[in-house]
Amino acid sequence: MNSGGGFGLGLGFSLTPTAVIQVTNLSSAVTSEQMRTLFSFLGEIEELRLYPPDNAPLAFSSKVCYVKFRDPSSVGVAQHLTNTVFIDRALIVVPCAEDD
């Protein structure tokens, strides 16, 4: 029935639910507290990491953030924020494997 072209097969996507999102195209001015505030409306946050961190000594043109929710269903909701302008850039929100 499935000839290898099934959903999620061969494309690098996992069929197991993830509770982690990757947020890219972030303004260099964004802080971890702003990210926590934004995504806390979508579900309880277990862990949030912003790279480079708020206290980085060098200036960067953009940042990336990883958010781990307690409930994996929050990931689907968070993806709806893709293309939402936050500070001065449109966010890109994608699910991310938890072991990456």
N, C-alpha and C positions, 0 to 999 in steps of 0.2 A: 504494500500500500504506500509506504513512504520510500521514495527513490533517492533519498539523500538531499532533497530540496526542501525539507520540512522547515517550519518556522524555527529560527534560532540555531539551526544546524549548519555548520560550516561557515558561519559568519562571525564566530567569536563571541556570541551572546550566550549567556548561561540561562538555563530554564529555571534555575532555582532563584527564589526571590532574594533580593538584596535590600539592605537597610541603609546603604551608603549612596550618596550622590556626589558628583564632582561639579563644581560651579566654576566656569572659566569666563574669560573676557571681563574680569573684574577691574575696576578702576584702581590705580595705584594708591588712591586716597582712602580706600575702604578699610575698615577696622574689623577685627574679629567680633567685637561687640555689636556692630551694625549687622553683621552676617547672622549672629545668634538671634538678634531681635527679629530680623526678617523671617528666618526659617522656623523660629519657635512658634509662629502662628499656625504652622502646618502640622506640627506634631512635636512630641517630647524629644529633645536632642540628647543623645547619649554622649556624643563626642563631636567636637568641631575643631578643625585645624586649618589655619590660613597660612599660605606660603607665598612670599616670604612673610615671616611673622611681623606683628606690629612694631616690635623693637629692632628691626633690621637696620644696621648702620648705613646701608647703601640704598639709593633710590632705584626703583624698578618701574618699568612702564606698565606692567599689569600684574595681577595676582591670581592665584587659584585657591579654592576653598573646598575642603572635604567635610561633609556633614553626615554623621551616622545617627539615624533615628532609632528610637526604641521599637517602633512598629514599621515593618517594611511597606505597609500601605501608604505611608507618608511620602515615599519615593515617587509614586505615580502622581500625587498631588503636586509635589515640588516641581516636577517636569513642566507643569503648566506655567511656571514662571519664566521659561525660556522666551527670549526676545523682550522681556520686560526691562525697560531702561531703569537702571539703578545707579545713582549719582550721575555718571556721564556715558555709560556703556550699556548695551543690551546683553543681559545675562544669557549664558548657555548652560543649561542644567541637564546632566545625563546620569543615568544609573552607573554605578561603579562596583565592580566585584570587591567583596570585603577583604579578600586576601591579597589584593594588589597594593 
